[in-house]
Amino acid sequence: MSAIGWLIVGLLCFSKIVMSDQLKLKSVDFEIFGNVQGVCFRMYTEQEGRSLGLSGWVQNTRRGSVIGQIQGAAGKVDQMKDWLRNVGSPSSRIDRAVFSNERDLKEPELKGFKTRH
């Protein structure tokens, strides 16, 4: 096979990997520690989740952290994890982000993104 033929095969394989990751659904729970209450963290989290096309929820805890769950396309969930770990709301200070119960989904279990009280 020519070099161009191998290049085409490689590109096709790469595009299948990227497409399968975009089609793969996953769910993950999170807890964010730091100055994350009273700084609109939940509102910004809900907005970011919706902008990425994710479903989920976010809620303050009595111990000062924020918890939640996100579901959707694997690549978008990874983007949201990065946002939760490194960005947050403009006035927040994120000390630590803990992600747990990460799992693949066959179909979404949640619809929309909501703030729980």
FIZARO-142286 format. One record per residue (C-alpha): residue in three letters; chain; x, y, z. Coordinates in steps of 0.001 Angstrom, whole numbers. Layout:
N
{site 'ALA', 'A', {X, Y, Z}};
...
% end
This chain:
117
{site 'MET', 'A', {0, 0, 0}};
{site 'SER', 'A', {1246, 3493, -767}};
{site 'ALA', 'A', {1993, 6133, 1842}};
{site 'ILE', 'A', {-1216, 7936, 908}};
{site 'GLY', 'A', {-3170, 4715, 1380}};
{site 'TRP', 'A', {-1695, 4227, 4865}};
{site 'LEU', 'A', {-2440, 7853, 5692}};
{site 'ILE', 'A', {-6088, 7408, 4696}};
{site 'VAL', 'A', {-6363, 4210, 6768}};
{site 'GLY', 'A', {-4816, 5990, 9747}};
{site 'LEU', 'A', {-7175, 8953, 9441}};
{site 'LEU', 'A', {-10189, 6646, 9209}};
{site 'CYS', 'A', {-9111, 4759, 12336}};
{site 'PHE', 'A', {-8500, 8022, 14216}};
{site 'SER', 'A', {-11889, 9437, 13195}};
{site 'LYS', 'A', {-13626, 6253, 14408}};
{site 'ILE', 'A', {-11904, 6572, 17799}};
{site 'VAL', 'A', {-12887, 10242, 18103}};
{site 'MET', 'A', {-16458, 9546, 16971}};
{site 'SER', 'A', {-16867, 6610, 19365}};
{site 'ASP', 'A', {-15661, 8791, 22273}};
{site 'GLN', 'A', {-18178, 11481, 21319}};
{site 'LEU', 'A', {-20999, 8927, 21141}};
{site 'LYS', 'A', {-20018, 7168, 24375}};
{site 'LEU', 'A', {-22069, 8343, 27353}};
{site 'LYS', 'A', {-20782, 8519, 30885}};
{site 'SER', 'A', {-21771, 9706, 34319}};
{site 'VAL', 'A', {-19643, 11033, 37158}};
{site 'ASP', 'A', {-20318, 12395, 40647}};
{site 'PHE', 'A', {-18298, 15325, 41964}};
{site 'GLU', 'A', {-17536, 17267, 45119}};
{site 'ILE', 'A', {-15764, 20613, 44987}};
{site 'PHE', 'A', {-13965, 22076, 48020}};
{site 'GLY', 'A', {-12769, 25633, 48648}};
{site 'ASN', 'A', {-14585, 28951, 48574}};
{site 'VAL', 'A', {-17469, 27622, 46480}};
{site 'GLN', 'A', {-20566, 28763, 48373}};
{site 'GLY', 'A', {-21945, 32288, 48215}};
{site 'VAL', 'A', {-20038, 32925, 44968}};
{site 'CYS', 'A', {-22661, 31753, 42419}};
{site 'PHE', 'A', {-20784, 28474, 41893}};
{site 'ARG', 'A', {-23996, 26479, 41435}};
{site 'MET', 'A', {-25413, 28954, 38909}};
{site 'TYR', 'A', {-22205, 28959, 36844}};
{site 'THR', 'A', {-21984, 25156, 37057}};
{site 'GLU', 'A', {-25533, 24819, 35764}};
{site 'GLN', 'A', {-24805, 27260, 32919}};
{site 'GLU', 'A', {-21577, 25491, 31950}};
{site 'GLY', 'A', {-23247, 22072, 32028}};
{site 'ARG', 'A', {-26076, 23282, 29808}};
{site 'SER', 'A', {-23691, 24983, 27380}};
{site 'LEU', 'A', {-21862, 21656, 26971}};
{site 'GLY', 'A', {-25152, 19804, 26405}};
{site 'LEU', 'A', {-24851, 17819, 29638}};
{site 'SER', 'A', {-27482, 16698, 32092}};
{site 'GLY', 'A', {-27035, 16729, 35829}};
{site 'TRP', 'A', {-27485, 18551, 39075}};
{site 'VAL', 'A', {-25531, 20655, 41555}};
{site 'GLN', 'A', {-26136, 21310, 45266}};
{site 'ASN', 'A', {-24500, 22981, 48265}};
{site 'THR', 'A', {-23626, 20808, 51270}};
{site 'ARG', 'A', {-23776, 21710, 54960}};
{site 'ARG', 'A', {-19980, 21298, 55189}};
{site 'GLY', 'A', {-19305, 24100, 52690}};
{site 'SER', 'A', {-18601, 22063, 49563}};
{site 'VAL', 'A', {-20630, 21689, 46378}};
{site 'ILE', 'A', {-21719, 18257, 45125}};
{site 'GLY', 'A', {-23369, 17078, 41959}};
{site 'GLN', 'A', {-23551, 14681, 39081}};
{site 'ILE', 'A', {-22921, 15165, 35370}};
{site 'GLN', 'A', {-23964, 12932, 32488}};
{site 'GLY', 'A', {-23478, 13078, 28756}};
{site 'ALA', 'A', {-20992, 12537, 25953}};
{site 'ALA', 'A', {-17677, 11342, 27379}};
{site 'GLY', 'A', {-15632, 14169, 25861}};
{site 'LYS', 'A', {-18049, 16809, 27161}};
{site 'VAL', 'A', {-18053, 15238, 30633}};
{site 'ASP', 'A', {-14253, 15444, 30603}};
{site 'GLN', 'A', {-14467, 19132, 29606}};
{site 'MET', 'A', {-16863, 19764, 32504}};
{site 'LYS', 'A', {-14542, 17964, 34928}};
{site 'ASP', 'A', {-11729, 20251, 33822}};
{site 'TRP', 'A', {-13971, 23309, 34293}};
{site 'LEU', 'A', {-14986, 22153, 37785}};
{site 'ARG', 'A', {-11346, 21472, 38723}};
{site 'ASN', 'A', {-9800, 24646, 37289}};
{site 'VAL', 'A', {-12338, 27382, 36509}};
{site 'GLY', 'A', {-15585, 27510, 38495}};
{site 'SER', 'A', {-17361, 30802, 39057}};
{site 'PRO', 'A', {-15391, 34054, 38774}};
{site 'SER', 'A', {-15325, 34650, 42557}};
{site 'SER', 'A', {-14714, 31052, 43609}};
{site 'ARG', 'A', {-11484, 29495, 44839}};
{site 'ILE', 'A', {-11241, 25780, 44099}};
{site 'ASP', 'A', {-8951, 23936, 46510}};
{site 'ARG', 'A', {-9828, 20399, 45506}};
{site 'ALA', 'A', {-12155, 18555, 43127}};
{site 'VAL', 'A', {-13061, 14930, 43828}};
{site 'PHE', 'A', {-14677, 12789, 41136}};
{site 'SER', 'A', {-16221, 9412, 41925}};
{site 'ASN', 'A', {-18579, 6743, 40616}};
{site 'GLU', 'A', {-17488, 7348, 37011}};
{site 'ARG', 'A', {-19298, 4887, 34782}};
{site 'ASP', 'A', {-20420, 4306, 31229}};
{site 'LEU', 'A', {-24091, 4701, 30388}};
{site 'LYS', 'A', {-26153, 3033, 27696}};
{site 'GLU', 'A', {-28627, 5897, 27785}};
{site 'PRO', 'A', {-29004, 9118, 29782}};
{site 'GLU', 'A', {-30573, 8765, 33232}};
{site 'LEU', 'A', {-31114, 12493, 33831}};
{site 'LYS', 'A', {-32745, 15186, 31737}};
{site 'GLY', 'A', {-31632, 18799, 31902}};
{site 'PHE', 'A', {-29291, 20441, 34368}};
{site 'LYS', 'A', {-30728, 21651, 37666}};
{site 'THR', 'A', {-29708, 23270, 40923}};
{site 'ARG', 'A', {-30928, 21312, 43925}};
{site 'HIS', 'A', {-31746, 23016, 47220}};
% end
